[in-house]
Amino acid sequence: MRIWDLLYWVDIMLFGYLFFYKKKALLTEDQKTYKRRTKTLVTSLGVLLLAGNLILAEIDRPELLTRTFDRNYIVKYLGLNFFTGYDAFQASQNSQMRVSADESDLAKVFNFASENHAAPNPEYFGVAEDRNVIVIALESVQQFLIDYELEDEYGERHEVMPFLSSIYNNEDSYSFENFFHQTGQGKSSDAEVLGELSLYGLPQGSVFQTLGSTNTFHSAPNILAQQGDYTSAAFHGNVGSFWNRTDTYRSFGYDYFFDAEFYDVSGNRSMEYGLKDKLFFHDSVEYLEQLPQPFYSKFITVSHHFPYPLDEENSEFPAARTDDDTINNYFVTAHYADQALEEFFNYLKSSGLYEDSIIVMYGDHYGISDMRNPTLAPLVGEDSDEWNDYHNTQIQRVPFIMHVPGIGNGEVFDTYSGQVDMLPTLMHLLGIETDGYLFMGQDILSEEHDNTVPLRNGRVITPEYTFLEQEIYDTETGEPLLDQFTEEELEELYLFRNEAREELNHSNEILMKDLLRFYNPEPLDELKEIDYLYRDQLDVLEDHPGKETSLIEQRDGESSRDLYETDAPEMEGLESNTSEEESNSTDQPE
């Protein structure tokens, strides 16, 4: 708030004065009738304008009020008054559930988490102990892109993501071919909830937007700070208000968050959802090298984002040849994202961070929607006319790769799993036990892992069956099975499906009632409190007591930025490594 913001309320104060103090004149019946008609007309006009505004906002930003990905957008499209009322309604709903909760609500959830826990596999437990963690969210990357070759108009085949595919099949990688995204309306932010809390998103809306500013979270940054003295940082080339990340990351316990304020996002360096990936990774190095080690870092890429707009400077890959430009360009932007990823890996290797890290990569959610999947079908070896909801469900697979340089026992696992399993799997690879936490997921590498995957929409997938709303399919063949079961068999199968869905209900309870505020597991004595604003974090980073362990200090103060090689055309004519004075000026966007 600023003092001149009070001017916004002058008309309200004037209305109050007129209502309470201005004397009402005596009116004739005709005058009263005229005023009633005028009031009705003005009110109707106001309602029509509001409805029209809502329709236009929904056209430009679909699901604006259900997904609520950025509060700023609601204000932009619908105004501050509307947002105030909407936010008050949302806060009231959340508050009622939160206030009604107490420690007794933990019992069922705690019992479920205890029974659901899968003990770590001794073969893999601790193989990445004390290593840095580098998590990379692969925007809109689906599993079918792994090892995928696109045929151009001349019959020549081009591998879309050759680098990611090479890491997927690498002897130092634990990769998973039957790994499903489990996001809902929160999309990318839901993937972060699944990956860093081992909880599901909400049935409607986004955890980040709805609860991120107020809830207690047992997150990966908090756990690793307590158990491994890790520094944590998130990197994102978009504004911090998007998905309410700034507030939520504070609640997660992130030490640092480098959003658009810390990058040059001007001109052709950015597209709709933020800084282009090659520039994003390149420009992040000046902050990454300052992090005390070991660190937990997360990079959120954005270039491969719907609607996959073509960027002429970076469109060297052939597009697909369908009637849908969104599908055609999907492969072009995926190839660009792959090139950016390879450049970042090359930097990690040349800087020495590679051998000391575990690099986790995951597809955050689908890239091609159900509506467009029939058009995509021929490109993935399916018949458009036979495409149905079974195929829509099976194509929700996304890549999940845990790359641990030097292990040599990597493998592509056929285990059925989902994003909710990422955190316990990572913790066990780092040598950290998880039996004290309220996780909904399990270690995928555990011999006790349950191959049942609930999706946020209630569908359930196992190696044998795929449960949709009104049908059961054979997971391997896609054959409808509902008519082949007896009533007793169906009752047993539906009981199994409903038990799988219990995960979703328990997760909802934890989040909507903020139950983690009542539970402090022994390994997590106290949650980290971030008592500074992220915009002031460079001063905090400079004074960090463990800064001597950072990469730049290990290089005697010499920056590693000159080791980063990129072919980004936006960098042509510019020095790849700026002076220290120039790098310090990136606190504010140009």
C-alpha angles and dihedrals in degrees: 000000000000126000094249090056086078088073086073089071098048093102091052091053090047090051090051091052093050093046098050105030111027111093115239114235120227109257132203120236091256091052091049091050090049092051092048090053091047092050091048092049094048092046092049091049090050092051091048091050091049091048091048091049091050091050093049091046091050091050092052096037111023116209090014093155100032098048096029092192094169128016089206089065092054090053091045095052103030106022137247094280093055092046092050091054093043093048091048090053092049092046091050092053093048093045093053092056093043095049092049092055127093139165092281089070088066095068099080093041093048092050091050093049091049093050091043095053115115115205115237120261108247090219091066105023111118098359089132097037115158093002124135113258118225113184118190120192107210103212113229095340113152127197095249089071091068108103088352120153121197119209116223128211091274094054094254116137123225125192107233101205106014096160097049089046091052091053090046090056095038122125089233094056134088102208131177124211097187098050117134132200111235101193127137131189091324090069109176093013090051088055088056091051090050094045100042103031102026087230131117127248120253125280087245131019128357131305089215094055099036103037107007096099097049113025131094113240133193093208135171093255091051095046094047092046090055099040104031107019089243124173112222133209137167124207124202130157094213133076117291092234091067105108085356088275096158094060095037094050089053088053090048089054099245110169093208138017119191108196132160091300089071097048137063100248097166129127119343093351091088139047129196097296100037146278116001113258099245091051092041095057092040095050094044092065094080089061098036092056090056096056115110111241137277092044137173109216133177127198119196112200122202112175094091093059131130128298085033096217115202115249105202093207091057104031103104094129120087117252123232117260108236132119091258117079091196090062093040094054093041090082093047095055091041089058091050091051089051092053091050090051092052092051090052092050090050089054092049089053096047093046095050095242093108098073092045096052145071110219116208119194127182138168106242100208143324119309100196116053127226089254091060099037095093088059090049092048099090090051090058096043099264135120115250092213092055096044112121142154091290089063091043088057098044093050090061088090114122131184120269117184129172106192115195110178113227101014095111095193097089121147143175104242124206092205114135109238145138144216092277087069096058099087100050089045092052093045092053092049087054090051096251120136116228104190092107096057131087096239122159092200134070136220104271091209092055118108086225095057114134112227093212116116120193115196122213091250091060098258114134128208129195130166087261106034140029111203116205128172098277104005144052118214134193101251094215101044104022091232115153108243106177095102092048097066129082119234090257092051091048092050090053093047093048090049088055091048092049091050088055090052090056087082089066093050094049090049090051090052093051094050104036093045094037090230096169089075086072096050129067110171114211095253089054103056096166136357119244115255117211103211097178136065117256090234087067095044099108090070089049091049091050090055096044109136092224097049092118088073093059120110094245092053090048086056090053093254095310113134120237093213092102087064091064113098121192135165092206105146089215087068096055112122092017128103109252091220117047124203120270089250092055093047092053090055093066094087089101126041118251 
